[in-house]
Amino acid sequence: MFSEIDSRIYSSLAACVVAGLFVVELVALMRYFRARSGTTGHISPYPLMRPAIFLFLFSVDLCMAFIPLHMSQLSAASGSQEINLAWLIGLPISAEFLCVGVAILIAGVWIDRSGWQPAFYVGVIFALVGMLISWLAVEPLQFIVARGIVGFGYGLTALAAQGFVISCTNDTNKSQGLAHLFAGLYSGSICGAALGAALAERYDYATVLFVSCITVLTVFVFALYFLSSSEFEFKKTASKLVTAHDTESASKGKWSLVGAYLFNPRIMGVILFSSLPASIAVVGFLNYFTPVYLDLQHVEEAAIGQILMLFGISLVVLGPWAGRLTDQWLGLRPAMLLGGLVGGLAFMPFLYLSAIPAVIVSVLMLGLSNSLVLAAQSAYVLTQAEAKQLGPGKALGIFRSSSRIGQMLGPLLFAWVVNRNNIEVDIVWIGFIYVVVVGVLALMTSPSLQNQAVTSIRAHS
């Protein structure tokens, strides 16, 4: 169906979608300023982080669509073809994900001690340095190191952004604030990847990498002007997510608190049966399976890009709505369970739809699933007593680093599916296993385990 349409139509559609997402982010920002000017009361500034994280992810992901291809070119130019090329061209992405996980752990401790601002600005600087080295790299090793630096900067900035939102919200609007943040994050990622691919097709990879260096500077300027202005000076003390009680508790038994946090059945359940499977499903299906599978169906690259953008669109549209639904009606645990169930059912369309429609429906359902799951996961973990004792920054850092493991495992799992004979049947089995995992999550987070959690806290105190 898609292969019969002129490629120029795809480019026009991509431009319209990217422009539309930019407009959505601008409208969200203007709505906040309009609300602030129309009232004399206090309005939480958490919406200001959404355009900042949008611009940051837009800058970082401008080159995501062609990183393996650029690595392949560098390998050929440097005479590294004797090395297994399929393994080599994946190293920049692996290094980036690895460094993101390390940075998130560091950022959690840093935010608890110093607030969100130092980690945020240092992260942006690291990302800028990494992009500059990526642009100047002429050898594979240089490019691998560069992407690792970018990943480290991304990890610091992303968790600091969540720290800003948490410091500006409370239990009544925390999920909504995080949902807004994740909507901007994914919107920026999709727009960056789509526009970067179009620029690379028209110009070259080096040009896109240079544009990344320029655009990331806008994040720094925006943050200095809006997020750190004197108008929000009173937020600086509140942005330190750890209290004096937390500091005293941590000094008495830091590692025992970490152990109590990790071995809380509820937190362990969310990490193993919500964060990991959601990360495996999204990264494995979107970043690996969809392009490879649609290429096997002879779908053009432009059409594949259009389909992938549906995920970002669904998050932008449904993310804030899902946050309000979670805060005002569902609650955190039901939202996680419902989001996981939708994620598992997202692979079932391969039972009754042909290739392209099945992928489209799956992408949209994964967008709905993540809209419910992402914000609810973080907010749910932070409600646990162990997380409060450990410090929200550390707790969030440890939790979010677990999703990076899933992001590394996702492509491996779906590569196994693609190499098998009956792809459609195997993908449905993955969905079925995901649904079973959600059932385990329901048991692990059951209210009946609350007494066990309280006992665990007392045992480590």
C-alpha positions as CSV (number, residue, x, y, z in Angstrom):
1,M,0.0,0.0,0.0
2,F,2.6,2.5,1.1
3,S,5.2,1.5,-1.6
4,E,2.9,2.8,-4.4
5,I,2.8,6.4,-3.1
6,D,5.4,8.9,-4.3
7,S,8.2,9.4,-1.7
8,R,7.6,13.2,-1.9
9,I,4.2,12.6,-0.2
10,Y,5.9,10.9,2.7
11,S,8.3,13.8,3.1
12,S,5.4,16.2,3.1
13,L,3.5,14.2,5.6
14,A,6.6,13.9,7.8
15,A,7.1,17.7,7.7
16,C,3.4,18.2,8.6
17,V,3.6,15.9,11.6
18,V,6.9,17.4,12.9
19,A,5.4,20.9,12.5
20,G,2.3,19.7,14.3
21,L,4.2,18.4,17.2
22,F,6.2,21.6,17.4
23,V,2.9,23.5,17.5
24,V,1.6,21.2,20.3
25,E,4.6,22.0,22.4
26,L,4.3,25.7,21.8
27,V,0.5,25.6,22.6
28,A,1.3,23.8,25.9
29,L,3.9,26.4,26.8
30,M,1.5,29.3,25.9
31,R,-1.3,27.7,27.9
32,Y,0.9,27.7,31.0
33,F,1.8,31.4,30.6
34,R,-1.9,32.3,29.9
35,A,-3.0,30.4,33.1
36,R,-0.2,32.1,35.1
37,S,-1.1,35.6,34.0
38,G,-4.8,35.0,34.6
39,T,-4.6,34.2,38.3
40,T,-3.0,35.8,41.3
41,G,-2.5,32.4,43.0
42,H,0.4,30.1,42.7
43,I,0.7,27.9,39.6
44,S,3.3,25.1,39.6
45,P,6.0,25.8,37.0
46,Y,6.4,22.1,36.1
47,P,5.0,22.7,32.5
48,L,8.2,24.7,31.8
49,M,10.3,21.6,31.8
50,R,8.3,20.1,28.9
51,P,9.6,22.4,26.1
52,A,13.1,22.1,27.6
53,I,13.2,18.3,27.5
54,F,11.5,18.4,24.0
55,L,14.3,20.6,22.6
56,F,17.0,18.4,24.3
57,L,15.6,15.1,22.9
58,F,15.1,16.7,19.6
59,S,18.8,17.7,19.5
60,V,20.1,14.4,20.8
61,D,17.9,12.2,18.5
62,L,18.5,14.1,15.2
63,C,21.1,11.4,14.4
64,M,19.4,8.4,15.9
65,A,18.0,7.2,12.5
66,F,21.5,6.8,11.0
67,I,23.9,6.1,13.8
68,P,24.6,2.5,12.6
69,L,25.0,3.7,9.0
70,H,27.4,6.5,10.0
71,M,29.4,3.9,12.0
72,S,29.5,1.7,9.0
73,Q,30.9,4.5,6.9
74,L,33.6,5.3,9.5
75,S,34.5,1.6,9.7
76,A,34.9,1.3,6.0
77,A,37.0,4.5,5.8
78,S,39.3,3.4,8.6
79,G,39.9,-0.1,7.3
80,S,38.0,-1.8,10.1
81,Q,36.0,-4.1,7.8
82,E,37.8,-7.2,9.1
83,I,35.9,-6.8,12.3
84,N,32.4,-8.3,12.4
85,L,30.5,-5.3,11.0
86,A,27.1,-6.2,12.3
87,W,28.5,-6.2,15.8
88,L,30.6,-3.1,15.3
89,I,27.9,-0.8,14.0
90,G,25.8,-1.6,17.1
91,L,28.4,-0.5,19.6
92,P,27.7,3.3,19.5
93,I,24.1,2.7,20.5
94,S,25.1,0.1,23.2
95,A,27.6,2.5,24.6
96,E,25.0,5.3,24.7
97,F,22.5,3.2,26.6
98,L,25.1,1.9,29.0
99,C,26.3,5.4,29.9
100,V,22.7,6.6,30.3
101,G,22.2,4.0,33.0
102,V,25.4,5.0,34.8
103,A,24.5,8.7,34.6
104,I,21.0,8.1,36.0
105,L,22.5,6.4,39.1
106,I,24.9,9.2,39.6
107,A,22.2,11.8,39.0
108,G,19.9,10.3,41.6
109,V,22.5,10.9,44.4
110,W,23.5,14.3,43.0
111,I,19.9,15.6,42.8
112,D,19.3,14.6,46.4
113,R,22.3,16.6,47.6
114,S,22.3,19.6,45.3
115,G,18.9,19.9,43.6
116,W,18.0,19.4,39.9
117,Q,19.9,22.4,38.5
118,P,23.6,21.3,38.6
119,A,22.9,17.8,37.1
120,F,20.7,19.4,34.4
121,Y,23.2,21.9,33.2
122,V,26.2,19.5,33.4
123,G,24.2,17.0,31.5
124,V,23.5,19.5,28.7
125,I,27.2,20.3,28.5
126,F,28.2,16.6,28.3
127,A,25.7,16.1,25.5
128,L,27.1,19.1,23.6
129,V,30.6,17.9,24.0
130,G,29.6,14.4,22.8
131,M,27.8,15.8,19.8
132,L,30.9,17.9,18.9
133,I,33.1,14.8,19.0
134,S,30.5,12.8,17.0
135,W,30.7,15.5,14.3
136,L,34.5,15.6,14.3
137,A,35.0,11.8,14.6
138,V,36.9,10.1,11.8
139,E,37.4,6.7,13.4
140,P,35.0,4.2,14.9
141,L,36.4,4.3,18.4
142,Q,36.1,8.1,18.5
143,F,32.4,7.8,17.5
144,I,31.7,5.1,20.1
145,V,33.3,7.3,22.8
146,A,31.3,10.3,21.6
147,R,28.0,8.5,21.8
148,G,28.9,7.3,25.3
149,I,29.4,11.0,26.3
150,V,26.1,12.0,24.8
151,G,24.4,9.1,26.7
152,F,26.0,10.2,29.9
153,G,24.7,13.8,29.4
154,Y,21.3,12.5,28.4
155,G,21.1,10.5,31.6
156,L,22.0,13.4,33.9
157,T,19.6,15.8,32.1
158,A,16.6,13.4,31.9
159,L,16.7,12.5,35.6
160,A,17.3,16.2,36.6
161,A,14.2,17.1,34.5
162,Q,12.2,14.6,36.5
163,G,13.6,16.0,39.7
164,F,12.4,19.5,38.7
165,V,8.9,18.2,38.1
166,I,8.8,16.2,41.3
167,S,10.0,19.3,43.3
168,C,7.1,21.4,41.8
169,T,4.3,18.9,42.3
170,N,2.6,17.0,45.0
171,D,0.6,13.7,45.3
172,T,-2.4,15.2,43.6
173,N,-0.6,16.2,40.4
174,K,2.6,14.3,40.3
175,S,1.5,11.8,37.7
176,Q,0.1,14.6,35.5
177,G,3.4,16.5,35.7
178,L,5.5,13.5,34.8
179,A,3.1,12.6,32.0
180,H,3.6,16.1,30.5
181,L,7.3,15.6,30.8
182,F,7.3,12.2,29.1
183,A,5.1,13.6,26.4
184,G,7.6,16.3,25.6
185,L,10.5,13.8,25.8
186,Y,9.0,11.4,23.3
187,S,7.7,14.1,21.1
188,G,11.2,15.6,20.8
189,S,12.7,12.2,20.2
190,I,10.3,11.3,17.3
191,C,10.6,14.8,15.8
192,G,14.4,14.7,16.0
193,A,14.7,11.3,14.4
194,A,12.3,12.1,11.6
195,L,13.8,15.5,10.7
196,G,17.3,14.2,11.1
197,A,16.6,11.4,8.6
198,A,15.2,13.9,6.1
199,L,18.2,16.2,6.5
200,A,20.6,13.3,6.2
201,E,18.9,12.2,2.9
202,R,19.1,15.7,1.5
203,Y,22.6,16.6,2.8
204,D,24.8,14.2,4.7
205,Y,25.4,12.7,8.2
206,A,28.0,15.3,9.2
207,T,25.6,18.2,8.5
208,V,23.0,16.7,10.8
209,L,25.5,16.1,13.6
210,F,26.5,19.8,13.3
211,V,22.9,20.9,13.5
212,S,22.6,18.8,16.7
213,C,25.4,20.8,18.3
214,I,23.7,24.0,17.5
215,T,20.2,23.1,18.6
216,V,21.3,21.7,22.0
217,L,22.5,25.2,22.8
218,T,18.9,26.4,22.7
219,V,18.2,24.1,25.7
220,F,20.9,25.8,27.7
221,V,19.5,29.2,26.9
222,F,15.9,28.3,27.5
223,A,16.7,26.7,30.9
224,L,18.8,29.7,32.0
225,Y,16.1,32.2,31.0
226,F,13.0,30.4,32.2
227,L,13.8,27.6,34.7
228,S,16.5,29.5,36.7
229,S,15.0,33.0,36.6
230,S,14.5,35.0,39.7
231,E,10.7,34.4,39.4
232,F,11.3,30.8,40.5
233,E,14.0,31.5,43.0
234,F,11.8,30.2,45.8
235,K,11.8,26.8,44.1
236,K,15.5,26.3,44.5
237,T,15.2,25.2,48.1
238,A,12.2,23.0,47.3
239,S,14.1,21.4,44.4
240,K,16.4,19.6,46.9
241,L,14.4,16.4,47.0
242,V,15.9,15.1,50.2
243,T,14.9,16.3,53.7
244,A,17.0,16.6,56.8
245,H,15.3,13.4,58.1
246,D,16.3,11.6,54.9
247,T,19.9,12.7,55.2
248,E,20.1,11.6,58.8
249,S,18.6,8.2,57.9
250,A,20.9,7.7,54.9
251,S,23.9,8.5,57.0
252,K,23.0,5.8,59.5
253,G,22.6,3.0,57.1
254,K,22.9,4.0,53.4
255,W,23.4,0.5,52.0
256,S,20.7,-1.0,54.3
257,L,18.3,1.5,52.9
258,V,19.2,0.6,49.4
259,G,18.7,-3.1,50.2
260,A,15.3,-2.3,51.8
261,Y,14.3,-0.3,48.8
262,L,15.3,-3.0,46.2
263,F,13.8,-5.9,48.2
264,N,10.5,-4.3,48.9
265,P,8.2,-6.7,47.0
266,R,6.2,-3.8,45.4
267,I,9.3,-2.0,44.1
268,M,10.9,-5.2,43.0
269,G,7.6,-6.1,41.2
270,V,7.5,-2.7,39.4
271,I,11.1,-3.0,38.3
272,L,10.9,-6.6,37.1
273,F,7.3,-6.8,35.8
274,S,6.6,-3.3,34.7
275,S,9.7,-1.2,33.9
276,L,11.7,-4.0,32.3
277,P,8.9,-5.5,30.0
278,A,7.7,-2.0,29.0
279,S,11.2,-1.0,28.0
280,I,11.8,-4.3,26.1
281,A,8.5,-3.9,24.3
282,V,8.9,-0.3,23.2
283,V,12.6,-0.2,22.2
284,G,12.6,-3.8,20.8
285,F,9.4,-3.3,18.8
286,L,9.9,0.3,17.7
287,N,13.6,0.7,17.2
288,Y,14.4,-2.8,15.9
289,F,11.4,-4.9,14.9
290,T,9.3,-2.4,13.0
291,P,12.0,-1.2,10.6
292,V,13.3,-4.7,9.9
293,Y,9.8,-6.3,9.6
294,L,8.4,-3.6,7.4
295,D,11.6,-3.7,5.2
296,L,10.9,-7.5,4.7
297,Q,7.4,-6.4,3.6
298,H,9.1,-4.1,1.0
299,V,7.8,-0.9,2.7
300,E,9.8,2.2,1.8
301,E,11.9,4.0,4.5
302,A,9.8,7.1,4.4
303,A,6.6,5.2,5.2
304,I,8.4,3.3,8.0
305,G,9.3,6.7,9.5
306,Q,5.7,7.8,9.3
307,I,4.5,4.8,11.1
308,L,7.1,5.2,13.9
309,M,6.1,8.8,14.4
310,L,2.6,7.6,15.4
311,F,4.1,6.5,18.7
312,G,5.3,10.0,19.6
313,I,2.0,11.5,18.5
314,S,0.0,9.1,20.7
315,L,2.2,10.0,23.7
316,V,1.9,13.7,23.1
317,V,-1.9,13.5,22.7
318,L,-2.6,10.8,25.3
319,G,0.1,11.4,27.9
320,P,-1.4,14.4,29.7
321,W,-4.8,12.9,29.5
322,A,-3.5,9.6,31.0
323,G,-1.8,11.6,33.8
324,R,-5.1,13.3,34.7
325,L,-6.9,10.0,34.5
326,T,-4.4,8.4,36.8
327,D,-4.4,11.2,39.4
328,Q,-8.1,11.9,39.5
329,W,-9.7,8.5,38.9
330,L,-7.6,5.3,38.3
331,G,-4.8,5.6,40.9
332,L,-1.2,4.6,40.4
333,R,-1.4,0.8,40.7
334,P,-4.5,0.4,38.4
335,A,-2.9,2.7,35.8
336,M,0.3,0.5,35.8
337,L,-1.8,-2.7,35.4
338,L,-4.0,-1.2,32.7
339,G,-1.0,0.2,30.8
340,G,0.8,-3.2,31.0
341,L,-2.3,-5.0,29.8
342,V,-2.7,-2.7,26.8
343,G,1.0,-3.2,26.1
344,G,0.6,-7.0,26.0
345,L,-2.5,-6.7,23.9
346,A,-0.6,-4.4,21.5
347,F,1.0,-7.5,19.8
348,M,-2.3,-9.3,19.3
349,P,-3.3,-7.5,16.0
350,F,-0.8,-9.8,14.2
351,L,-3.4,-12.5,14.7
352,Y,-6.0,-10.9,12.5
353,L,-4.5,-8.1,10.6
354,S,-2.0,-8.0,7.7
355,A,1.5,-6.7,8.2
356,I,1.2,-2.9,7.8
357,P,-2.1,-2.4,9.6
358,A,-1.0,-4.7,12.4
359,V,2.2,-2.7,13.0
360,I,0.2,0.6,12.9
361,V,-2.3,-0.6,15.5
362,S,0.5,-2.1,17.7
363,V,2.5,1.2,17.6
364,L,-0.6,3.2,18.7
365,M,-1.4,0.7,21.5
366,L,2.1,0.9,22.7
367,G,1.8,4.7,22.8
368,L,-1.3,4.4,24.9
369,S,0.3,1.8,27.2
370,N,3.4,4.0,27.8
371,S,1.2,7.0,28.4
372,L,-0.4,5.1,31.4
373,V,2.7,3.3,32.6
374,L,5.6,5.8,32.5
375,A,4.3,8.4,34.9
376,A,2.5,6.0,37.1
377,Q,5.6,3.8,37.6
378,S,7.7,6.7,38.9
379,A,5.0,8.2,41.1
380,Y,4.1,4.7,42.5
381,V,7.7,3.9,43.5
382,L,8.1,7.3,45.2
383,T,5.1,6.7,47.4
384,Q,6.8,3.7,49.0
385,A,8.3,4.4,52.5
386,E,11.6,2.9,51.4
387,A,11.9,5.4,48.6
388,K,11.2,8.3,51.0
389,Q,13.9,7.1,53.4
390,L,16.4,6.5,50.7
391,G,15.7,9.9,49.0
392,P,13.5,10.4,46.0
393,G,16.4,11.3,43.7
394,K,18.3,8.1,44.5
395,A,15.1,6.0,44.4
396,L,14.2,7.4,41.0
397,G,17.7,7.0,39.7
398,I,17.9,3.3,40.7
399,F,14.5,2.7,39.3
400,R,15.0,4.4,36.0
401,S,18.3,2.7,35.4
402,S,16.5,-0.6,35.4
403,S,14.6,0.5,32.3
404,R,18.0,0.8,30.5
405,I,18.5,-2.9,30.9
406,G,15.3,-3.5,29.2
407,Q,16.2,-1.2,26.4
408,M,19.4,-3.2,25.8
409,L,17.5,-6.5,25.9
410,G,14.7,-5.4,23.6
411,P,16.5,-5.5,20.3
412,L,18.1,-8.9,21.2
413,L,14.7,-10.5,21.9
414,F,13.1,-9.1,18.8
415,A,16.1,-10.1,16.7
416,W,15.5,-13.7,17.8
417,V,11.8,-13.3,16.6
418,V,12.8,-12.0,13.2
419,N,15.3,-14.9,12.7
420,R,12.5,-17.5,13.3
421,N,10.2,-18.8,10.6
422,N,6.8,-17.6,11.8
423,I,7.3,-14.0,12.9
424,E,3.6,-13.2,13.4
425,V,3.0,-16.2,15.7
426,D,6.1,-15.5,17.8
427,I,5.2,-11.8,18.2
428,V,1.8,-12.8,19.5
429,W,3.5,-15.1,22.0
430,I,5.5,-12.2,23.3
431,G,2.3,-10.3,23.8
432,F,0.8,-13.2,25.7
433,I,3.9,-13.5,28.0
434,Y,3.6,-9.7,28.6
435,V,0.0,-10.2,29.8
436,V,1.1,-13.0,32.1
437,V,3.8,-10.7,33.5
438,V,1.1,-8.1,34.2
439,G,-0.7,-10.7,36.3
440,V,2.5,-11.3,38.3
441,L,2.8,-7.5,38.8
442,A,-0.7,-7.4,40.2
443,L,0.3,-10.0,42.8
444,M,3.6,-8.4,43.7
445,T,1.9,-5.0,44.2
446,S,-1.1,-6.4,46.0
447,P,-2.2,-4.3,49.1
448,S,-1.9,-7.5,51.1
449,L,1.9,-7.1,50.9
450,Q,1.8,-3.8,52.7
451,N,2.4,-5.3,56.1
452,Q,5.4,-7.2,54.7
453,A,6.9,-3.9,53.4
454,V,6.4,-2.2,56.8
455,T,8.2,-5.2,58.5
456,S,11.0,-4.8,56.0
457,I,11.5,-1.2,56.9
458,R,11.6,-1.9,60.6
459,A,14.1,-4.7,60.1
460,H,16.5,-2.3,58.3
461,S,16.1,0.6,60.6
